[in-house]
Amino acid sequence: MAKIAILGATGYTALELLKILARHPEAEVTALTTRQENRPHISEIHPSLYGMFDLTCENLTPEEVSTRAEIVFCALPHTASMEAVPQLLDAGCRVIDLSADYRLTDPGVYEAWYGHVHTDPTRLRSAVYGLPEVYFNRIPGASLVANPGCYTSTSIIALAPLVSAGLIEPDGIIIDAKSGVSGAGRTPKLGTLFSECNESVSPYSIGNHRHTPEIEQVLSDLGGKSVEVAFNPHLMPMDRGILCSIYPRLRNSATIDELLNIYRRFYVDQPFVRIIDHMPATKHVAHTNFCDITVRFNRNQLVVFAAIDNLIKGASGVAVQNMNILLGLDQRTGLLN
């Protein structure tokens, strides 16, 4: 039984982690942290967990966490993770970081997109990018796993088979992405108030969304050459889910059946990618760790459609998937119950 800690237990990703870990046969949650000093019970913060865990959230140091847990999910905000992670690793913990602090390999790119100097740059290249569908073989021996972003997971999984095989042009890829409001986190913001976002669809962060360099970094690695995307996110008036409509340019003609077979071969050993004949929808993947993908032609334009639950496959579900790999368990443990 692996002893598990969650740093930053008050957010949506921590809530989903706890729901999954409550039914996980090989995990015991032993520590939860918050910066609040009054040690609230976890059910006060997340009432849906009432009766599931008898744990209080404590303002623990990384050293104190390391005495209680062997695997730590770091659900802290960007820049806060890079303060805690080095101490956790030095204390012998294995860390799955759900922030963006260790996803980018170049500290200069991190500074340009996040506006902060990275204080732990030497670990950026040793951290393993935690997308099992692409980097499964790198994860088992990792001490630090950088959990991918939600938009990035959807986009990369949708494009990886085409980029890896050199079937599409590496530039001019348009990603039209829609996300539920939970993707913005639990902290109140004007744009995510009910009266602001209900019955409204709006684009945001066009040209400067922080997931852009993450998508380009992984796809460039897979394709062996620089890949550039135009990433256009939209906020949707729904709780959860991501749907991406992606427009790459094929280098040579191909049929839908040929392309779907390429996807099926690429993901043959990946239990959470479903290559489907019908159109994906966010309701079909809600509360699951699945990514549903299909392709279509609109006249001569190839369109790849992909859907995930942004809180599960886009965050907490893939984090547990990574934990299972670290522990030598079946990837599906706790995720298909």
N, C-alpha and C positions, 0 to 999 in steps of 0.2 A: 504494500500500500504506500503510494507516494504521498509525501506531506507537501501541501501546496499553500502558498501565500499569494494574496492579491494586493498589490499596492495601488491605492486609489479606488476604493470600493464603492464610491457613491455614484458613479456614472452608469450609463446604459450598458456599456460593454462589460463592466463588472457584474451587473445584474444578469446578463445573459450567460456569462461565465459560470456564475453560481448556479443558475438553473441547470446547466449542462453537468457541472461537477456533482450536483446533488444526486444524479443518477449514474455517475461514473463508478464502475466497480473497483477501480484501482487507484482512486484519488481520495484523499482526506484533506479538507480545507482546515488549516491550523492557524492561520493569521490573516487578518484583514486590516488595512490601514486607512486612515484619514487624517487630515490636518486638524480636524476638530478636536478640542481638548476634553469634551464631555463624555467621551467613550460611548457613543450611541450604539444601541443594539442594531444589528444588521436589518432586522425587521422594521425598525423605525425609519430607516433610510429607504428600504425597498419592502413595502408592506406585502407584496406578493410572495415574499420568502418566509412569511410567518409560519413557524413550526417546522421549518426545513433545516435551519442552522441555529445553534445556540452560541452565537459568536458576537462579541462586541468589536467595534472598529476602534483601533487604537492608533495613537500618534507614535509609531515605532520608528526607530532608526534602522537603516539597512542591516547593521550588525545584529540588532535584536531580532529582526526578521530571519536572518540566516540561522539562528539557533532553533527556529521552529520549523523551517521548511527547506526542502531540497530543490524544488522548482518554484520560481517566482514569476507570476504574471504581472508585468509592470503596466498598469493602466493609468499612468500619470500623464499630464499634459506635456506637449513638446517643450523641450529645454529642461523640464524637471526630471525626466528619465535619465538624461546624461549625467545628472548629479548622483543618482542612486545606483545606477547600473554598475559602475566600476567597483563600488564597495561591495555589492552583492556578489560579483564575480570573484573578487579577491577573497571573499569569505567562503567560496566553494559552491555557491548556488549556481544552478543553470537558470538562465533568464529568457523569458519570451516577452519581448518589449512591444506593446501595442501602439506606442507613439511612433512618430516619424524620425526619431533621433538617430536611428542606426540603419535606416533603409537606403540612404544615398551613400555611395562609396567615396565621393569627393567632398571634402569639407568646404571647399569654395562654392560648390553648387548648393550645399546645405545653407550656407550663409546667404547666398544670393536669393534663395527662395523663401527662407524662413526668417531672415533678418537678424540672425544671432550667430556669433562665433561659436563653433563647436568646441566644447571643452574636453572632449575625449576622442580626438581625431584618429589616433592610432588604431582604435578598435573598429573603425568604419569598414576597413577592407577584410577584417577577420570575421565580422558578423555575417551570419548566413541569412539570406533573404528567404523568409519562411513561406514560400508558395510551393507546397508539395507537388503540385501538378507540373512544375517546371524544375525545381531543385530538390526533389525527394532525396537523391543520393548524398546530398551535402548536409542534410539535417541531423542524422542519427548521432554523430559525434560532436555536434556543436555545443558550445557553452552559452552562446548568445544568438538567439534567433530574432530577427527583425520581422515582426508580423506585418504583412502588407496592408496597404490601405484598401478601402472598399471599392472605390472606382477603379483602382489599379488592378485588383484581383479580377474584376469583371473584364476589363479591357485586355489585360495580358492573356488570360485564359482564352478569350475569344480570338485573339490574333496569333498566339504562339505557334499553332500548326502551320499557318501560312507563312509567317516570318521565318521559321526554322527551315522550311523547305525552299525558301527563296521564291515563292509563288507570287508575291506582291511587290510593288515598288516600295522602297523604304521611306519615301516621303509622300506628302499629300494625303495622309491617312486622316480622315475626319471621324472623330468620336463624338457622337451626340448622346449625352448621358442624362438620365433623369433619376433623382434620388428622393426618398422619403425624408421627412423632416428630422427624424431621429439621427440622421447622418451629421447633423450640426451639433450633436451633443446635448447634454441635459442642462447646461448653464443657460439661463434665460437670455435671449437676444431679441432685439426689436423685430428683425426679419422673420423670426420663427414663432412669434406670438400668433395665437389662433386667428385673431381678426386680421392679421397681416397676410398670412399664407393660405388660409382656407379659401377654397374656390378660386385659386390663383396659381398660375404657372409662371415662373420667372427664371431667366438665365442669370448666372452670377459668375464672378471671377473669370470672365472670358479673357483668355490670353495670359492669365497669371495664376491659375489654380495650381496649388502646390503638388498635386498628384502628377502633373505633367512630366517633370523630370524623372519621377519614379517609373512611370510607364516607359518612357524613352530609354532609360538605363537598362531595364530588363530586356526589352525587345531588341535593343542594339546588341546586347550580349548574346541573345539567342540567334540573331541573324548574322553576326560577325561583321556588321557594318552599322554606321550611324542610322538610327531610325528617328524620324520626326513625325509628331502627331499634332493635329489641331484639336484640342480637347475642349468641349463646350458643355459644361454641366448646367442642369436645370433643377430647381427646387419644385417638388410636386406636393400637392396637398394630401399626403398619405403618411401614415406612421413610419413604415419601413419598406425597404425594397429598392433595388436599382435595376433599371433597364437601359442597356446600351444598344444603339443602332450605329454600326460602324461601317464606314465607306472606304475600303482599300481599293487600289487599282491592280487588277490581275495583270501579270506579265504575258500570260498565254491563255487561250480559251480553255474553259472547263465547264462541265455540267454540274448541276446541283448534286446529283448522286455521286459524282467523282469527288467533289469537295467534302461532302458529308462522310464519305469513306476515309478520306485523309484525316478528318477530325477523329473518327472512331478508332483508327489505328493509332493515332498519336496518344489518345487518352484511354487505351484499352485496359490499362492497369490502374486507372484512377477512379475510385468508386464514387466520387462526388461530382463528376462531370457527366451530364446526360446530353448526348447528341440526339436531338429530337427532330421529327418530321413536321410537327405543328409549330405554331408561333409561340415563343416563350411569353410568360406573363409573371409579374411580381407575385401574384396570389398563388401561383403554382409552386413557388419556392419559399414562400413565407414560413418562418420558423424552422427552416431546414438548412443543411450545409451544402445543398446542391447548387450547381451552376448549370443552367439549361441553355443550350446553344443550338441555333440553326442558321442556315444561309438561304438567301434568295437573290434573284436577279431582278432589278427594276430597269427595264430596257437592257442596256449593256453594263449597267453599274452593279457590281457585287455589293450586297449588304449583309453583314454579319449581325445577328441579333443575339444578345446574351442577357440573362436575368439572374440575380442572386438576392438573398436577404442581406442587406447591408450590415446588420448587427450580428449575423451568424457567419455565413461564408465570408462576409466582408470584415469580420473582426473576431468575435469570440469563438465561433465554430472552428475556424481555421487555426486559431490559437490552441484549442484542445487537440485538433488534428496534429499540430506540431508537437504538442506534449506527448501524444501517443507514440509518435515516431521516436522522440527522445527516449521514451521508456521501453522501446522495443515491442510495443503493442500494435495490434491491428489499427490502422488509421480510423476505422469506423467505431471504435470503442466509445461508448457513451453518446455517440452522435446519431445513431439510428434507432435508439430505444423508443 
